[in-house]
């Protein structure tokens, strides 16, 4: 590539990306985690690192945060987020973790530096513990899981 092409590429916008996994139990409750460094709960997952795929991120983050080795199912949601908490926009990916049975649940080992606790949450607890944008993402992911189709969201709202 020419220096001009490299300069052009270097000037293209970059997006932050995050990736996570939606786990449910037999009662269709959602597994949420309580980070030590945030004032709200989250889904298991984290930031996509340079050169890492969103799928690999989801696998890595669940292994690091919960001590579980998983093979995520299909992509449930892609959610674009406008600037807000951070000065730039971002893309969030959410994969299907399926039903996490009692045997796998007992195997959860929290990464104490990052997570304070975890809990199975019904719709009311999800709404209480997550910011609105994440509540909408979880609702969309549950709908996508039920309908067996991926959803594209913008700030948690279905588009198209």
Rosetta blueprint (number, residue, H / E / L):
1 X L
2 X L
3 X H
4 X H
5 X H
6 X H
7 X H
8 X H
9 X H
10 X H
11 X L
12 X L
13 X L
14 X L
15 X L
16 X E
17 X E
18 X E
19 X E
20 X E
21 X E
22 X E
23 X E
24 X E
25 X L
26 X L
27 X L
28 X L
29 X L
30 X E
31 X E
32 X E
33 X E
34 X E
35 X E
36 X L
37 X L
38 X L
39 X L
40 X L
41 X E
42 X E
43 X L
44 X L
45 X E
46 X E
47 X E
48 X L
49 X L
50 X L
51 X L
52 X L
53 X L
54 X H
55 X H
56 X H
57 X H
58 X H
59 X H
60 X H
61 X H
62 X H
63 X H
64 X H
65 X H
66 X H
67 X L
68 X L
69 X L
70 X L
71 X L
72 X L
73 X L
74 X L
75 X E
76 X E
77 X E
78 X E
79 X E
80 X E
81 X E
82 X L
83 X L
84 X L
85 X L
86 X L
87 X L
88 X L
89 X L
90 X E
91 X E
92 X E
93 X E
94 X E
95 X E
96 X E
97 X E
98 X E
99 X E
100 X L
101 X L
102 X H
103 X H
104 X H
105 X H
106 X H
107 X L
108 X L
109 X L
110 X L
111 X L
112 X L
113 X L
114 X L
115 X E
116 X E
117 X E
118 X E
119 X E
120 X E
121 X E
122 X L
123 X H
124 X H
125 X H
126 X H
127 X H
128 X H
129 X H
130 X L
131 X L
132 X H
133 X H
134 X H
135 X H
136 X H
137 X H
138 X H
139 X H
140 X H
141 X H
142 X H
143 X H
144 X H
145 X H
146 X H
147 X H
148 X L
149 X L
150 X L
151 X E
152 X E
153 X E
154 X E
155 X L
156 X L
157 X E
158 X E
159 X L
160 X L
